[in-house]
Amino acid sequence: MGKILRDKFPIVYEAGKPQAVIVDVDTFDRIIRTLEHLQHLADDPKETRWIVQVIEQARAHRSAHPDEVFTYDSPDAVMAALGEAGSE
């Protein structure tokens, strides 16, 4: 699976703030497969605890930086940012 680069997708703005992203069908399918995989992982109690922890860290980061636009282009970048959020 290749990198998903933010610049590849048009952003829809409303009142000067980003509101939505337009994605191609192939990328949308990859997103759906990823979500289905996460749903499968959620059936495992150990994985569920980890997923909940990641979500809580993302919410904490979003609360601390409400105007920040997230621009992660790899899973490693996401996890690195969440690690920083967890240390705040």
Jmol script that loads the backbone (N, CA, C; Angstrom):
load data "model"
ATOM      1  N   MET A   1       0.848  -1.170   0.000  1.00  0.00           N
ATOM      2  CA  MET A   1       0.000   0.000   0.000  1.00  0.00           C
ATOM      3  C   MET A   1       0.896   1.237   0.000  1.00  0.00           C
ATOM      4  N   GLY A   2       0.646   2.159  -0.909  1.00  0.00           N
ATOM      5  CA  GLY A   2       1.442   3.380  -0.994  1.00  0.00           C
ATOM      6  C   GLY A   2       0.992   4.421   0.006  1.00  0.00           C
ATOM      7  N   LYS A   3       1.810   5.448   0.100  1.00  0.00           N
ATOM      8  CA  LYS A   3       1.464   6.548   0.987  1.00  0.00           C
ATOM      9  C   LYS A   3       0.261   7.303   0.450  1.00  0.00           C
ATOM     10  N   ILE A   4      -0.543   7.806   1.364  1.00  0.00           N
ATOM     11  CA  ILE A   4      -1.641   8.686   0.992  1.00  0.00           C
ATOM     12  C   ILE A   4      -1.179  10.101   1.334  1.00  0.00           C
ATOM     13  N   LEU A   5      -1.004  10.907   0.308  1.00  0.00           N
ATOM     14  CA  LEU A   5      -0.532  12.265   0.516  1.00  0.00           C
ATOM     15  C   LEU A   5      -1.703  13.231   0.536  1.00  0.00           C
ATOM     16  N   ARG A   6      -1.696  14.107   1.499  1.00  0.00           N
ATOM     17  CA  ARG A   6      -2.775  15.074   1.675  1.00  0.00           C
ATOM     18  C   ARG A   6      -2.964  15.923   0.423  1.00  0.00           C
ATOM     19  N   ASP A   7      -1.891  16.285  -0.242  1.00  0.00           N
ATOM     20  CA  ASP A   7      -1.978  17.150  -1.415  1.00  0.00           C
ATOM     21  C   ASP A   7      -2.737  16.508  -2.572  1.00  0.00           C
ATOM     22  N   LYS A   8      -2.925  15.207  -2.516  1.00  0.00           N
ATOM     23  CA  LYS A   8      -3.602  14.497  -3.600  1.00  0.00           C
ATOM     24  C   LYS A   8      -5.107  14.771  -3.620  1.00  0.00           C
ATOM     25  N   PHE A   9      -5.663  15.207  -2.489  1.00  0.00           N
ATOM     26  CA  PHE A   9      -7.107  15.320  -2.364  1.00  0.00           C
ATOM     27  C   PHE A   9      -7.557  16.772  -2.217  1.00  0.00           C
ATOM     28  N   PRO A  10      -8.532  17.194  -3.029  1.00  0.00           N
ATOM     29  CA  PRO A  10      -9.054  18.555  -2.902  1.00  0.00           C
ATOM     30  C   PRO A  10      -9.777  18.732  -1.555  1.00  0.00           C
ATOM     31  N   ILE A  11      -9.600  19.901  -0.985  1.00  0.00           N
ATOM     32  CA  ILE A  11     -10.252  20.220   0.286  1.00  0.00           C
ATOM     33  C   ILE A  11     -11.363  21.227   0.010  1.00  0.00           C
ATOM     34  N   VAL A  12     -12.509  20.996   0.621  1.00  0.00           N
ATOM     35  CA  VAL A  12     -13.649  21.896   0.499  1.00  0.00           C
ATOM     36  C   VAL A  12     -13.642  22.819   1.719  1.00  0.00           C
ATOM     37  N   TYR A  13     -13.639  24.115   1.464  1.00  0.00           N
ATOM     38  CA  TYR A  13     -13.601  25.118   2.538  1.00  0.00           C
ATOM     39  C   TYR A  13     -14.947  25.799   2.672  1.00  0.00           C
ATOM     40  N   GLU A  14     -15.273  26.159   3.897  1.00  0.00           N
ATOM     41  CA  GLU A  14     -16.465  26.950   4.169  1.00  0.00           C
ATOM     42  C   GLU A  14     -16.055  28.043   5.139  1.00  0.00           C
ATOM     43  N   ALA A  15     -16.302  29.268   4.779  1.00  0.00           N
ATOM     44  CA  ALA A  15     -15.909  30.416   5.598  1.00  0.00           C
ATOM     45  C   ALA A  15     -14.411  30.370   5.913  1.00  0.00           C
ATOM     46  N   GLY A  16     -13.613  29.924   4.941  1.00  0.00           N
ATOM     47  CA  GLY A  16     -12.169  29.903   5.105  1.00  0.00           C
ATOM     48  C   GLY A  16     -11.625  28.763   5.930  1.00  0.00           C
ATOM     49  N   LYS A  17     -12.481  27.850   6.399  1.00  0.00           N
ATOM     50  CA  LYS A  17     -12.036  26.716   7.212  1.00  0.00           C
ATOM     51  C   LYS A  17     -12.270  25.413   6.454  1.00  0.00           C
ATOM     52  N   PRO A  18     -11.315  24.494   6.528  1.00  0.00           N
ATOM     53  CA  PRO A  18     -11.502  23.205   5.843  1.00  0.00           C
ATOM     54  C   PRO A  18     -12.665  22.429   6.461  1.00  0.00           C
ATOM     55  N   GLN A  19     -13.554  21.938   5.607  1.00  0.00           N
ATOM     56  CA  GLN A  19     -14.737  21.231   6.082  1.00  0.00           C
ATOM     57  C   GLN A  19     -14.831  19.793   5.589  1.00  0.00           C
ATOM     58  N   ALA A  20     -14.265  19.518   4.418  1.00  0.00           N
ATOM     59  CA  ALA A  20     -14.395  18.180   3.841  1.00  0.00           C
ATOM     60  C   ALA A  20     -13.253  17.930   2.872  1.00  0.00           C
ATOM     61  N   VAL A  21     -13.057  16.660   2.572  1.00  0.00           N
ATOM     62  CA  VAL A  21     -12.030  16.254   1.617  1.00  0.00           C
ATOM     63  C   VAL A  21     -12.701  15.395   0.558  1.00  0.00           C
ATOM     64  N   ILE A  22     -12.345  15.625  -0.687  1.00  0.00           N
ATOM     65  CA  ILE A  22     -12.862  14.818  -1.792  1.00  0.00           C
ATOM     66  C   ILE A  22     -11.832  13.730  -2.073  1.00  0.00           C
ATOM     67  N   VAL A  23     -12.279  12.472  -2.052  1.00  0.00           N
ATOM     68  CA  VAL A  23     -11.361  11.360  -2.309  1.00  0.00           C
ATOM     69  C   VAL A  23     -11.844  10.561  -3.515  1.00  0.00           C
ATOM     70  N   ASP A  24     -10.901   9.927  -4.185  1.00  0.00           N
ATOM     71  CA  ASP A  24     -11.254   9.076  -5.316  1.00  0.00           C
ATOM     72  C   ASP A  24     -11.805   7.746  -4.787  1.00  0.00           C
ATOM     73  N   VAL A  25     -12.452   7.000  -5.662  1.00  0.00           N
ATOM     74  CA  VAL A  25     -13.119   5.755  -5.267  1.00  0.00           C
ATOM     75  C   VAL A  25     -12.125   4.728  -4.723  1.00  0.00           C
ATOM     76  N   ASP A  26     -10.949   4.606  -5.327  1.00  0.00           N
ATOM     77  CA  ASP A  26      -9.953   3.642  -4.835  1.00  0.00           C
ATOM     78  C   ASP A  26      -9.536   3.963  -3.405  1.00  0.00           C
ATOM     79  N   THR A  27      -9.297   5.231  -3.124  1.00  0.00           N
ATOM     80  CA  THR A  27      -8.914   5.627  -1.769  1.00  0.00           C
ATOM     81  C   THR A  27     -10.069   5.402  -0.808  1.00  0.00           C
ATOM     82  N   PHE A  28     -11.273   5.732  -1.244  1.00  0.00           N
ATOM     83  CA  PHE A  28     -12.448   5.501  -0.399  1.00  0.00           C
ATOM     84  C   PHE A  28     -12.567   4.022  -0.052  1.00  0.00           C
ATOM     85  N   ASP A  29     -12.351   3.153  -1.041  1.00  0.00           N
ATOM     86  CA  ASP A  29     -12.394   1.705  -0.791  1.00  0.00           C
ATOM     87  C   ASP A  29     -11.331   1.292   0.233  1.00  0.00           C
ATOM     88  N   ARG A  30     -10.134   1.871   0.142  1.00  0.00           N
ATOM     89  CA  ARG A  30      -9.070   1.568   1.113  1.00  0.00           C
ATOM     90  C   ARG A  30      -9.469   2.023   2.508  1.00  0.00           C
ATOM     91  N   ILE A  31     -10.109   3.173   2.591  1.00  0.00           N
ATOM     92  CA  ILE A  31     -10.572   3.678   3.891  1.00  0.00           C
ATOM     93  C   ILE A  31     -11.608   2.717   4.475  1.00  0.00           C
ATOM     94  N   ILE A  32     -12.548   2.283   3.648  1.00  0.00           N
ATOM     95  CA  ILE A  32     -13.583   1.349   4.106  1.00  0.00           C
ATOM     96  C   ILE A  32     -12.954   0.037   4.573  1.00  0.00           C
ATOM     97  N   ARG A  33     -12.002  -0.503   3.808  1.00  0.00           N
ATOM     98  CA  ARG A  33     -11.327  -1.747   4.212  1.00  0.00           C
ATOM     99  C   ARG A  33     -10.598  -1.559   5.543  1.00  0.00           C
ATOM    100  N   THR A  34      -9.973  -0.402   5.715  1.00  0.00           N
ATOM    101  CA  THR A  34      -9.268  -0.123   6.968  1.00  0.00           C
ATOM    102  C   THR A  34     -10.248  -0.074   8.130  1.00  0.00           C
ATOM    103  N   LEU A  35     -11.370   0.591   7.934  1.00  0.00           N
ATOM    104  CA  LEU A  35     -12.387   0.653   8.991  1.00  0.00           C
ATOM    105  C   LEU A  35     -12.956  -0.732   9.309  1.00  0.00           C
ATOM    106  N   GLU A  36     -13.154  -1.543   8.266  1.00  0.00           N
ATOM    107  CA  GLU A  36     -13.629  -2.912   8.493  1.00  0.00           C
ATOM    108  C   GLU A  36     -12.597  -3.705   9.296  1.00  0.00           C
ATOM    109  N   HIS A  37     -11.313  -3.491   8.987  1.00  0.00           N
ATOM    110  CA  HIS A  37     -10.244  -4.165   9.724  1.00  0.00           C
ATOM    111  C   HIS A  37     -10.257  -3.725  11.186  1.00  0.00           C
ATOM    112  N   LEU A  38     -10.419  -2.428  11.417  1.00  0.00           N
ATOM    113  CA  LEU A  38     -10.496  -1.936  12.799  1.00  0.00           C
ATOM    114  C   LEU A  38     -11.702  -2.522  13.526  1.00  0.00           C
ATOM    115  N   GLN A  39     -12.820  -2.650  12.811  1.00  0.00           N
ATOM    116  CA  GLN A  39     -14.003  -3.259  13.430  1.00  0.00           C
ATOM    117  C   GLN A  39     -13.704  -4.706  13.830  1.00  0.00           C
ATOM    118  N   HIS A  40     -12.981  -5.428  12.960  1.00  0.00           N
ATOM    119  CA  HIS A  40     -12.600  -6.805  13.281  1.00  0.00           C
ATOM    120  C   HIS A  40     -11.700  -6.833  14.526  1.00  0.00           C
ATOM    121  N   LEU A  41     -10.744  -5.890  14.586  1.00  0.00           N
ATOM    122  CA  LEU A  41      -9.857  -5.821  15.756  1.00  0.00           C
ATOM    123  C   LEU A  41     -10.647  -5.501  17.019  1.00  0.00           C
ATOM    124  N   ALA A  42     -11.716  -4.730  16.871  1.00  0.00           N
ATOM    125  CA  ALA A  42     -12.519  -4.339  18.030  1.00  0.00           C
ATOM    126  C   ALA A  42     -13.204  -5.536  18.679  1.00  0.00           C
ATOM    127  N   ASP A  43     -13.275  -6.642  17.958  1.00  0.00           N
ATOM    128  CA  ASP A  43     -13.866  -7.850  18.534  1.00  0.00           C
ATOM    129  C   ASP A  43     -12.935  -8.518  19.547  1.00  0.00           C
ATOM    130  N   ASP A  44     -11.661  -8.137  19.543  1.00  0.00           N
ATOM    131  CA  ASP A  44     -10.663  -8.677  20.472  1.00  0.00           C
ATOM    132  C   ASP A  44     -10.513  -7.690  21.630  1.00  0.00           C
ATOM    133  N   PRO A  45     -10.791  -8.118  22.875  1.00  0.00           N
ATOM    134  CA  PRO A  45     -10.746  -7.204  24.022  1.00  0.00           C
ATOM    135  C   PRO A  45      -9.407  -6.467  24.175  1.00  0.00           C
ATOM    136  N   LYS A  46      -8.286  -7.156  23.912  1.00  0.00           N
ATOM    137  CA  LYS A  46      -6.980  -6.490  24.029  1.00  0.00           C
ATOM    138  C   LYS A  46      -6.836  -5.400  22.979  1.00  0.00           C
ATOM    139  N   GLU A  47      -7.242  -5.705  21.763  1.00  0.00           N
ATOM    140  CA  GLU A  47      -7.165  -4.718  20.688  1.00  0.00           C
ATOM    141  C   GLU A  47      -8.117  -3.556  20.958  1.00  0.00           C
ATOM    142  N   THR A  48      -9.289  -3.868  21.506  1.00  0.00           N
ATOM    143  CA  THR A  48     -10.260  -2.824  21.812  1.00  0.00           C
ATOM    144  C   THR A  48      -9.678  -1.807  22.776  1.00  0.00           C
ATOM    145  N   ARG A  49      -8.982  -2.267  23.819  1.00  0.00           N
ATOM    146  CA  ARG A  49      -8.373  -1.337  24.781  1.00  0.00           C
ATOM    147  C   ARG A  49      -7.364  -0.437  24.086  1.00  0.00           C
ATOM    148  N   TRP A  50      -6.568  -1.002  23.178  1.00  0.00           N
ATOM    149  CA  TRP A  50      -5.571  -0.213  22.461  1.00  0.00           C
ATOM    150  C   TRP A  50      -6.249   0.820  21.560  1.00  0.00           C
ATOM    151  N   ILE A  51      -7.280   0.404  20.839  1.00  0.00           N
ATOM    152  CA  ILE A  51      -7.996   1.320  19.955  1.00  0.00           C
ATOM    153  C   ILE A  51      -8.618   2.457  20.756  1.00  0.00           C
ATOM    154  N   VAL A  52      -9.231   2.141  21.878  1.00  0.00           N
ATOM    155  CA  VAL A  52      -9.837   3.174  22.730  1.00  0.00           C
ATOM    156  C   VAL A  52      -8.769   4.149  23.216  1.00  0.00           C
ATOM    157  N   GLN A  53      -7.601   3.654  23.575  1.00  0.00           N
ATOM    158  CA  GLN A  53      -6.506   4.518  24.019  1.00  0.00           C
ATOM    159  C   GLN A  53      -6.082   5.470  22.897  1.00  0.00           C
ATOM    160  N   VAL A  54      -5.956   4.962  21.684  1.00  0.00           N
ATOM    161  CA  VAL A  54      -5.573   5.808  20.549  1.00  0.00           C
ATOM    162  C   VAL A  54      -6.641   6.878  20.317  1.00  0.00           C
ATOM    163  N   ILE A  55      -7.908   6.500  20.367  1.00  0.00           N
ATOM    164  CA  ILE A  55      -8.991   7.464  20.169  1.00  0.00           C
ATOM    165  C   ILE A  55      -8.973   8.530  21.257  1.00  0.00           C
ATOM    166  N   GLU A  56      -8.770   8.125  22.503  1.00  0.00           N
ATOM    167  CA  GLU A  56      -8.711   9.089  23.604  1.00  0.00           C
ATOM    168  C   GLU A  56      -7.547  10.061  23.420  1.00  0.00           C
ATOM    169  N   GLN A  57      -6.398   9.552  22.962  1.00  0.00           N
ATOM    170  CA  GLN A  57      -5.257  10.426  22.711  1.00  0.00           C
ATOM    171  C   GLN A  57      -5.556  11.405  21.581  1.00  0.00           C
ATOM    172  N   ALA A  58      -6.213  10.922  20.540  1.00  0.00           N
ATOM    173  CA  ALA A  58      -6.566  11.799  19.414  1.00  0.00           C
ATOM    174  C   ALA A  58      -7.538  12.879  19.872  1.00  0.00           C
ATOM    175  N   ARG A  59      -8.506  12.511  20.687  1.00  0.00           N
ATOM    176  CA  ARG A  59      -9.463  13.504  21.204  1.00  0.00           C
ATOM    177  C   ARG A  59      -8.768  14.528  22.096  1.00  0.00           C
ATOM    178  N   ALA A  60      -7.851  14.080  22.928  1.00  0.00           N
ATOM    179  CA  ALA A  60      -7.110  15.004  23.796  1.00  0.00           C
ATOM    180  C   ALA A  60      -6.294  15.976  22.952  1.00  0.00           C
ATOM    181  N   HIS A  61      -5.651  15.451  21.921  1.00  0.00           N
ATOM    182  CA  HIS A  61      -4.851  16.308  21.035  1.00  0.00           C
ATOM    183  C   HIS A  61      -5.757  17.312  20.328  1.00  0.00           C
ATOM    184  N   ARG A  62      -6.892  16.857  19.834  1.00  0.00           N
ATOM    185  CA  ARG A  62      -7.841  17.742  19.148  1.00  0.00           C
ATOM    186  C   ARG A  62      -8.342  18.827  20.105  1.00  0.00           C
ATOM    187  N   SER A  63      -8.620  18.473  21.352  1.00  0.00           N
ATOM    188  CA  SER A  63      -9.077  19.463  22.338  1.00  0.00           C
ATOM    189  C   SER A  63      -8.001  20.505  22.616  1.00  0.00           C
ATOM    190  N   ALA A  64      -6.757  20.062  22.686  1.00  0.00           N
ATOM    191  CA  ALA A  64      -5.648  20.975  22.966  1.00  0.00           C
ATOM    192  C   ALA A  64      -5.306  21.840  21.750  1.00  0.00           C
ATOM    193  N   HIS A  65      -5.636  21.371  20.553  1.00  0.00           N
ATOM    194  CA  HIS A  65      -5.295  22.082  19.309  1.00  0.00           C
ATOM    195  C   HIS A  65      -6.514  22.109  18.378  1.00  0.00           C
ATOM    196  N   PRO A  66      -7.595  22.807  18.766  1.00  0.00           N
ATOM    197  CA  PRO A  66      -8.848  22.731  17.992  1.00  0.00           C
ATOM    198  C   PRO A  66      -8.754  23.288  16.570  1.00  0.00           C
ATOM    199  N   ASP A  67      -7.830  24.188  16.312  1.00  0.00           N
ATOM    200  CA  ASP A  67      -7.749  24.794  14.981  1.00  0.00           C
ATOM    201  C   ASP A  67      -6.705  24.146  14.086  1.00  0.00           C
ATOM    202  N   GLU A  68      -5.998  23.153  14.606  1.00  0.00           N
ATOM    203  CA  GLU A  68      -4.944  22.491  13.837  1.00  0.00           C
ATOM    204  C   GLU A  68      -5.551  21.598  12.758  1.00  0.00           C
ATOM    205  N   VAL A  69      -4.983  21.664  11.572  1.00  0.00           N
ATOM    206  CA  VAL A  69      -5.392  20.779  10.487  1.00  0.00           C
ATOM    207  C   VAL A  69      -4.423  19.604  10.486  1.00  0.00           C
ATOM    208  N   PHE A  70      -4.938  18.406  10.655  1.00  0.00           N
ATOM    209  CA  PHE A  70      -4.095  17.216  10.697  1.00  0.00           C
ATOM    210  C   PHE A  70      -3.655  16.859   9.286  1.00  0.00           C
ATOM    211  N   THR A  71      -2.354  16.633   9.109  1.00  0.00           N
ATOM    212  CA  THR A  71      -1.809  16.373   7.771  1.00  0.00           C
ATOM    213  C   THR A  71      -0.897  15.153   7.773  1.00  0.00           C
ATOM    214  N   TYR A  72      -1.310  14.099   8.406  1.00  0.00           N
ATOM    215  CA  TYR A  72      -0.477  12.908   8.489  1.00  0.00           C
ATOM    216  C   TYR A  72      -0.510  12.147   7.170  1.00  0.00           C
ATOM    217  N   ASP A  73       0.664  11.683   6.742  1.00  0.00           N
ATOM    218  CA  ASP A  73       0.712  10.962   5.477  1.00  0.00           C
ATOM    219  C   ASP A  73       1.189   9.525   5.635  1.00  0.00           C
ATOM    220  N   SER A  74       1.258   9.064   6.884  1.00  0.00           N
ATOM    221  CA  SER A  74       1.632   7.672   7.103  1.00  0.00           C
ATOM    222  C   SER A  74       1.149   7.237   8.483  1.00  0.00           C
ATOM    223  N   PRO A  75       0.953   5.942   8.679  1.00  0.00           N
ATOM    224  CA  PRO A  75       0.570   5.461  10.005  1.00  0.00           C
ATOM    225  C   PRO A  75       1.604   5.828  11.076  1.00  0.00           C
ATOM    226  N   ASP A  76       2.884   5.810  10.718  1.00  0.00           N
ATOM    227  CA  ASP A  76       3.926   6.173  11.678  1.00  0.00           C
ATOM    228  C   ASP A  76       3.781   7.624  12.132  1.00  0.00           C
ATOM    229  N   ALA A  77       3.431   8.505  11.206  1.00  0.00           N
ATOM    230  CA  ALA A  77       3.249   9.915  11.554  1.00  0.00           C
ATOM    231  C   ALA A  77       2.073  10.093  12.504  1.00  0.00           C
ATOM    232  N   VAL A  78       1.019   9.351  12.275  1.00  0.00           N
ATOM    233  CA  VAL A  78      -0.141   9.407  13.166  1.00  0.00           C
ATOM    234  C   VAL A  78       0.250   8.946  14.563  1.00  0.00           C
ATOM    235  N   MET A  79       0.902   7.804  14.643  1.00  0.00           N
ATOM    236  CA  MET A  79       1.266   7.263  15.950  1.00  0.00           C
ATOM    237  C   MET A  79       2.262   8.175  16.674  1.00  0.00           C
ATOM    238  N   ALA A  80       3.184   8.782  15.947  1.00  0.00           N
ATOM    239  CA  ALA A  80       4.144   9.701  16.561  1.00  0.00           C
ATOM    240  C   ALA A  80       3.403  10.905  17.145  1.00  0.00           C
ATOM    241  N   ALA A  81       2.443  11.442  16.397  1.00  0.00           N
ATOM    242  CA  ALA A  81       1.693  12.593  16.883  1.00  0.00           C
ATOM    243  C   ALA A  81       0.851  12.213  18.089  1.00  0.00           C
ATOM    244  N   LEU A  82       0.254  11.035  18.061  1.00  0.00           N
ATOM    245  CA  LEU A  82      -0.550  10.606  19.203  1.00  0.00           C
ATOM    246  C   LEU A  82       0.320  10.375  20.432  1.00  0.00           C
ATOM    247  N   GLY A  83       1.533   9.921  20.213  1.00  0.00           N
ATOM    248  CA  GLY A  83       2.472   9.766  21.339  1.00  0.00           C
ATOM    249  C   GLY A  83       2.750  11.098  21.992  1.00  0.00           C
ATOM    250  N   GLU A  84       2.886  12.145  21.161  1.00  0.00           N
ATOM    251  CA  GLU A  84       3.092  13.490  21.695  1.00  0.00           C
ATOM    252  C   GLU A  84       1.853  13.953  22.436  1.00  0.00           C
ATOM    253  N   ALA A  85       0.663  13.651  21.911  1.00  0.00           N
ATOM    254  CA  ALA A  85      -0.578  14.064  22.558  1.00  0.00           C
ATOM    255  C   ALA A  85      -0.727  13.395  23.915  1.00  0.00           C
ATOM    256  N   GLY A  86      -0.293  12.135  24.001  1.00  0.00           N
ATOM    257  CA  GLY A  86      -0.410  11.412  25.247  1.00  0.00           C
ATOM    258  C   GLY A  86       0.530  11.928  26.323  1.00  0.00           C
ATOM    259  N   SER A  87       1.552  12.695  25.925  1.00  0.00           N
ATOM    260  CA  SER A  87       2.509  13.195  26.914  1.00  0.00           C
ATOM    261  C   SER A  87       2.193  14.604  27.379  1.00  0.00           C
ATOM    262  N   GLU A  88       1.084  15.194  26.849  1.00  0.00           N
ATOM    263  CA  GLU A  88       0.720  16.561  27.236  1.00  0.00           C
ATOM    264  C   GLU A  88       0.071  16.584  28.596  1.00  0.00           C
TER     265      GLU A  88
END
end "model"
wireframe off; spacefill off
backbone 0.3
color backbone group
